Amino acid sequence: MKRFLGILGWSLVALVGVALVAYGIAWLVASNRYDERWAAHEAGFPIPFPLGEAELAALREERIAAGAPADDPFAGLDLQAIALERAVSRGKHLVDSRVSCNVCHGRDFGGGAVIDVPIVGRWIAPNLTAGKGSVTRDYTASDWDRAVRHGLRRDGRTSSMPAIDFVNLSDHELSDVVAYIQSQPPVDRDLGPVKFGPVFTLLVATDSGAFSASDIDHESAHALEPPESAPTPRYGEHLVQVCRGCHGERLSGGKLKGDPHMPIVANLTPHATGLDDWTEADFIRAMRKGKRKDGTAISEYMPWKAYSQMGDTELRAMYAYLRTVPAVEKGNR
C-alpha cells in the first residue's frame, strides 16, 4: 500500500508539473500573440471633414434666402465650426446606432473593465476622452485608424478591439466618430493594463484568430466616403459589416467561441435555418423591437437596442443586402 501511495503521489506531482509546463507554454504563446507587432499603412484624413460642395451650395442658398449678400453669403460665418457641429451630429448617430463605442467604453467614454474575473482575466476598454488615463489624448488620424479599423495599439501591437466589425468604415465616417468622441467631457479614469487569467490565456493560445488584427489586411486602403445612403444592397453590405464579428464572414451564425454562456447566434442568410421566409417588415421589427418573426424575444447579447437607432433607409438597405447573400445552413461560419 505504501508503495502504491508513493507511486500515486509521484504521479500527481508529475501531472502537476506537466500541467504547469503546458500552462507556461500557453501563456507565452498568448502573450506573444497579444504583443505581436503589425505594419499598417499611414491613413490621413481631416477631423472634421470640411463642408462638401453640396453642403456649401445648400448653405449658400439658405443664407441668401435669409438676406445675406449674394456676392458674399458666408460673411461672418465660421465654416469650420459649422463643419465640426455637423460632424459631431453624424458621429453621434454612428456611435448610437452602429459603431456602439459606448457598449464597451461606457456612456461617458471613460472606459472600464469589460471583464474582471481573476480566473478569466481583466479585459480593459480604455479611456477615450481627454481626461487622466486617456489613451487617445494626442492621437492622430492614423492612430485612430489603427485602433478602430485595424485592431492595433498605437505602437502597432495587437489590441482586443473588435476591429473586424469596423474595418470598412470610410474615412469620413471614422472622422465623424472621432469628432463626436472628442466633443465629450474629459473623464479622469486610469484603468491599467489588460491582464490574462488562465481562461484568457488558454483561449488566446489555442485560437490563432483570437484578435481581429490577424484577419485584417493592414495595407489595404479605405474608402474616402461611404456608399450613397439608399435602400440598396450596396449600402446594406457596407452596414452589415458590423454583424460579421458575431454572425461570421458568411453570416450564418452558430456557436461562438469563447464565453460558454453566449447564446447561439442567428443565421442571417436566406436559408431555411435563417431568414428565408422573413419579410422586410419582419426584419425591421426584429431590429426595432427585439422580436423575431414568431414573436419570441431576441437576446440582449444582440445589440438590437443600438441598431434600433438606425433610420429606415439603413435597415431597409441591410435587409436588401441580406437577401443577396448565399443561403448557408446555420453554423457554417
C-alpha positions as CSV (number, residue, x, y, z in Angstrom):
1,M,0.0,0.0,0.0
2,K,2.8,2.4,0.9
3,R,4.5,1.7,-2.4
4,F,1.2,2.3,-4.3
5,L,0.6,5.6,-2.4
6,G,4.2,6.6,-3.2
7,I,3.7,5.9,-6.9
8,L,0.4,7.8,-6.8
9,G,2.0,10.8,-5.1
10,W,4.8,11.0,-7.6
11,S,2.3,10.6,-10.5
12,L,0.3,13.5,-9.2
13,V,3.5,15.6,-8.9
14,A,4.4,14.7,-12.4
15,L,1.0,15.6,-13.7
16,V,1.1,18.9,-11.9
17,G,4.5,19.6,-13.4
18,V,3.3,18.8,-16.9
19,A,0.3,21.0,-16.4
20,L,2.4,23.9,-15.2
21,V,4.8,23.5,-18.1
22,A,1.8,23.3,-20.6
23,Y,0.3,26.4,-19.0
24,G,3.6,28.2,-19.1
25,I,3.9,27.5,-22.8
26,A,0.3,28.6,-23.4
27,W,1.0,31.8,-21.5
28,L,4.0,32.5,-23.7
29,V,2.0,31.8,-26.9
30,A,-0.9,34.1,-25.7
31,S,1.5,36.9,-24.6
32,N,3.3,36.8,-27.9
33,R,0.0,37.0,-29.9
34,Y,-1.1,39.9,-27.8
35,D,2.2,41.7,-28.2
36,E,2.7,40.9,-31.9
37,R,3.5,44.0,-34.0
38,W,1.9,44.6,-37.3
39,A,2.9,47.1,-40.0
40,A,-0.1,49.1,-41.2
41,H,-0.5,51.9,-43.7
42,E,-0.5,55.5,-42.6
43,A,-4.0,56.8,-43.0
44,G,-4.6,60.5,-43.1
45,F,-7.9,62.4,-43.1
46,P,-9.2,65.7,-41.6
47,I,-11.1,65.8,-38.3
48,P,-13.6,67.2,-39.0
49,F,-14.1,66.9,-42.8
50,P,-14.7,70.3,-44.3
51,L,-18.1,71.1,-45.7
52,G,-18.6,69.5,-49.1
53,E,-19.7,71.2,-52.3
54,A,-23.4,70.2,-51.9
55,E,-23.4,71.4,-48.3
56,L,-21.8,74.7,-49.2
57,A,-24.3,75.1,-52.1
58,A,-27.3,74.4,-49.8
59,L,-25.9,76.8,-47.1
60,R,-25.3,79.5,-49.7
61,E,-28.9,79.3,-50.9
62,E,-30.1,79.3,-47.2
63,R,-28.0,82.4,-46.4
64,I,-29.1,84.3,-49.5
65,A,-32.8,83.5,-48.7
66,A,-32.2,84.9,-45.2
67,G,-30.9,88.2,-46.7
68,A,-27.2,87.6,-46.9
69,P,-25.5,89.4,-49.8
70,A,-25.3,87.1,-52.9
71,D,-21.6,88.1,-53.6
72,D,-20.5,87.0,-50.1
73,P,-23.2,84.9,-48.4
74,F,-20.7,83.4,-45.9
75,A,-19.6,86.7,-44.4
76,G,-19.2,86.4,-40.7
77,L,-19.7,82.6,-40.7
78,D,-17.2,80.2,-39.2
79,L,-17.4,77.4,-41.7
80,Q,-15.0,75.2,-39.7
81,A,-17.3,75.4,-36.7
82,I,-20.3,74.5,-38.8
83,A,-18.4,71.5,-40.2
84,L,-17.5,70.4,-36.7
85,E,-21.1,70.7,-35.5
86,R,-22.4,68.6,-38.4
87,A,-19.6,66.1,-37.9
88,V,-20.4,65.7,-34.2
89,S,-24.1,65.1,-35.1
90,R,-23.3,62.5,-37.7
91,G,-20.8,60.9,-35.3
92,K,-23.3,60.7,-32.6
93,H,-25.7,58.8,-34.9
94,L,-22.9,56.4,-35.9
95,V,-21.9,55.7,-32.3
96,D,-25.5,55.4,-31.1
97,S,-26.7,53.1,-33.9
98,R,-23.8,51.2,-35.4
99,V,-20.3,51.7,-34.0
100,S,-21.5,51.4,-30.4
101,C,-18.3,52.6,-28.7
102,N,-20.2,53.1,-25.5
103,V,-21.1,49.4,-25.1
104,C,-17.5,48.7,-24.0
105,H,-16.1,52.2,-23.3
106,G,-19.1,53.4,-21.2
107,R,-21.7,56.1,-21.7
108,D,-19.1,58.7,-20.8
109,F,-16.4,57.0,-23.0
110,G,-14.1,57.0,-20.0
111,G,-13.6,53.2,-20.3
112,G,-13.9,50.4,-17.8
113,A,-13.3,46.7,-17.2
114,V,-15.4,44.8,-19.6
115,I,-14.4,41.6,-17.8
116,D,-12.6,41.5,-14.4
117,V,-12.6,37.9,-13.1
118,P,-9.2,36.6,-11.8
119,I,-9.6,33.1,-13.3
120,V,-10.7,34.7,-16.7
121,G,-8.6,37.8,-16.8
122,R,-9.0,41.6,-17.0
123,W,-10.2,42.9,-20.3
124,I,-10.0,46.7,-20.4
125,A,-11.8,49.1,-22.7
126,P,-9.6,52.2,-22.4
127,N,-10.5,55.8,-21.7
128,L,-11.2,57.5,-25.0
129,T,-11.7,61.0,-23.5
130,A,-9.0,63.7,-22.9
131,G,-9.0,63.1,-19.1
132,K,-6.4,61.5,-16.9
133,G,-5.7,57.9,-18.1
134,S,-6.7,58.7,-21.7
135,V,-5.1,56.6,-24.4
136,T,-6.2,58.8,-27.2
137,R,-5.4,62.4,-26.0
138,D,-2.9,63.1,-28.7
139,Y,-4.0,60.6,-31.3
140,T,-3.5,61.4,-34.9
141,A,-5.9,60.3,-37.7
142,S,-3.6,57.4,-38.4
143,D,-3.6,56.3,-34.7
144,W,-7.4,56.3,-34.8
145,D,-7.3,54.3,-38.0
146,R,-5.0,51.7,-36.5
147,A,-7.2,51.4,-33.3
148,V,-10.6,51.3,-34.9
149,R,-10.1,49.7,-38.3
150,H,-7.1,47.5,-37.7
151,G,-7.3,46.4,-34.0
152,L,-3.8,47.8,-33.2
153,R,-2.4,49.8,-30.4
154,R,-0.6,53.0,-31.2
155,D,2.8,51.2,-31.4
156,G,1.4,48.6,-33.8
157,R,0.9,45.8,-31.3
158,T,-2.3,43.8,-31.2
159,S,-5.3,45.1,-29.3
160,S,-8.5,43.4,-28.2
161,M,-10.6,45.9,-30.2
162,P,-13.1,44.0,-32.4
163,A,-11.9,45.9,-35.5
164,I,-13.2,43.4,-37.9
165,D,-16.7,44.9,-37.4
166,F,-15.4,48.4,-38.3
167,V,-12.7,47.7,-41.0
168,N,-14.9,49.1,-43.8
169,L,-15.8,52.4,-42.1
170,S,-15.0,55.1,-44.6
171,D,-12.5,57.9,-43.7
172,H,-15.4,60.3,-43.4
173,E,-17.4,58.1,-41.1
174,L,-14.4,57.4,-38.8
175,S,-13.6,61.2,-38.8
176,D,-17.2,61.9,-37.7
177,V,-17.0,59.3,-34.9
178,V,-13.7,60.8,-33.7
179,A,-15.2,64.3,-33.8
180,Y,-18.1,63.2,-31.6
181,I,-15.8,61.4,-29.1
182,Q,-13.5,64.4,-28.9
183,S,-16.6,66.6,-28.2
184,Q,-17.3,64.7,-24.9
185,P,-16.2,66.0,-21.5
186,P,-12.9,64.7,-20.2
187,V,-13.1,61.8,-17.7
188,D,-10.3,61.1,-15.3
189,R,-10.1,57.3,-15.2
190,D,-6.8,55.4,-15.3
191,L,-7.6,51.8,-15.8
192,G,-4.3,50.0,-16.1
193,P,-3.4,47.2,-18.5
194,V,-5.2,44.2,-19.8
195,K,-4.3,41.0,-17.8
196,F,-4.5,37.4,-18.9
197,G,-6.0,35.0,-16.4
198,P,-6.0,31.2,-17.1
199,V,-9.1,31.3,-19.3
200,F,-8.0,34.2,-21.5
201,T,-4.6,32.6,-21.7
202,L,-5.9,29.2,-23.0
203,L,-8.4,30.8,-25.3
204,V,-5.8,33.1,-27.0
205,A,-3.2,30.4,-27.1
206,T,-5.4,27.9,-28.8
207,D,-7.0,30.3,-31.3
208,S,-4.7,32.0,-33.8
209,G,-7.6,34.2,-34.8
210,A,-8.5,35.4,-31.3
211,F,-7.8,39.0,-32.3
212,S,-9.1,41.0,-35.2
213,A,-5.7,42.1,-36.3
214,S,-5.0,38.6,-37.6
215,D,-8.0,38.8,-40.0
216,I,-7.4,42.2,-41.5
217,D,-5.3,43.4,-44.5
218,H,-3.3,46.2,-42.8
219,E,-2.1,47.6,-46.1
220,S,-5.5,47.8,-47.9
221,A,-6.8,51.4,-48.4
222,H,-10.1,52.6,-47.0
223,A,-12.9,54.3,-48.9
224,L,-13.0,58.1,-48.5
225,E,-16.8,58.2,-48.4
226,P,-19.4,55.5,-47.6
227,P,-21.8,54.3,-50.4
228,E,-24.8,56.5,-51.1
229,S,-27.4,56.3,-48.4
230,A,-30.2,54.4,-50.1
231,P,-32.1,51.1,-49.5
232,T,-29.8,49.2,-51.8
233,P,-27.7,46.0,-51.4
234,R,-24.5,48.1,-51.9
235,Y,-25.2,50.3,-49.0
236,G,-26.5,47.4,-47.0
237,E,-23.3,45.4,-47.5
238,H,-21.4,48.4,-46.0
239,L,-23.7,48.4,-43.0
240,V,-23.8,44.7,-42.4
241,Q,-20.0,44.5,-41.7
242,V,-20.8,45.2,-38.1
243,C,-22.7,41.9,-38.0
244,R,-19.8,39.7,-39.1
245,G,-17.9,39.6,-35.9
246,C,-20.6,37.5,-34.3
247,H,-22.5,36.1,-37.2
248,G,-19.4,35.1,-39.1
249,E,-18.0,36.0,-42.5
250,R,-20.8,34.0,-44.2
251,L,-23.4,35.5,-41.8
252,S,-24.7,32.0,-41.0
253,G,-24.3,32.3,-37.2
254,G,-24.0,29.3,-34.9
255,K,-21.9,28.8,-31.8
256,L,-19.4,31.5,-30.8
257,K,-16.0,30.6,-29.5
258,G,-15.1,31.8,-26.0
259,D,-17.7,32.5,-23.4
260,P,-19.9,29.3,-23.0
261,H,-22.8,31.5,-21.8
262,M,-23.1,33.2,-25.1
263,P,-26.3,32.3,-27.0
264,I,-26.3,30.5,-30.3
265,V,-26.0,33.3,-33.0
266,A,-28.8,33.5,-35.6
267,N,-28.4,32.7,-39.3
268,L,-28.9,35.9,-41.3
269,T,-28.8,34.3,-44.7
270,P,-31.9,33.4,-46.8
271,H,-31.7,29.7,-45.7
272,A,-34.5,27.7,-44.1
273,T,-32.4,27.8,-40.9
274,G,-32.1,31.6,-41.2
275,L,-34.2,34.4,-42.7
276,D,-35.6,32.5,-45.7
277,D,-39.2,33.4,-45.1
278,W,-38.7,36.8,-43.4
279,T,-40.1,39.9,-45.0
280,E,-38.6,43.4,-44.8
281,A,-41.2,44.2,-42.1
282,D,-40.2,41.2,-40.1
283,F,-36.5,42.2,-40.2
284,I,-37.2,45.8,-39.3
285,R,-39.4,44.7,-36.4
286,A,-36.6,42.5,-35.1
287,M,-34.2,45.3,-35.2
288,R,-36.5,47.9,-33.7
289,K,-38.4,45.8,-31.1
290,G,-36.1,42.8,-30.5
291,K,-38.8,40.4,-31.6
292,R,-38.3,37.5,-34.0
293,K,-40.8,36.7,-36.8
294,D,-42.5,34.2,-34.4
295,G,-42.7,36.9,-31.6
296,T,-40.1,35.4,-29.3
297,A,-37.6,37.8,-27.8
298,I,-34.1,38.3,-29.1
299,S,-31.3,38.0,-26.5
300,E,-29.8,41.4,-25.5
301,Y,-26.4,39.9,-26.3
302,M,-27.5,41.0,-29.7
303,P,-27.2,44.8,-29.5
304,W,-30.6,45.4,-31.2
305,K,-31.3,48.4,-29.0
306,A,-28.4,50.2,-30.6
307,Y,-29.3,49.1,-34.1
308,S,-32.9,50.2,-33.5
309,Q,-31.5,53.8,-33.7
310,M,-30.8,53.3,-37.4
311,G,-33.0,55.0,-39.8
312,D,-35.5,53.2,-42.1
313,T,-33.1,53.6,-45.1
314,E,-30.3,51.9,-43.2
315,L,-32.4,49.0,-42.1
316,R,-34.0,48.5,-45.5
317,A,-30.5,48.5,-47.0
318,M,-29.4,45.8,-44.6
319,Y,-32.3,43.7,-45.4
320,A,-31.8,44.2,-49.2
321,Y,-28.2,43.0,-48.9
322,L,-29.0,40.0,-46.7
323,R,-31.4,38.8,-49.4
324,T,-28.5,38.7,-51.9
325,V,-26.0,36.6,-49.9
326,P,-25.7,32.9,-50.5
327,A,-28.1,30.8,-48.4
328,V,-25.9,28.9,-45.9
329,E,-27.0,26.4,-43.3
330,K,-26.7,27.7,-39.8
331,G,-23.3,27.3,-38.2
332,N,-21.2,27.2,-41.5
333,R,-19.4,30.4,-40.5
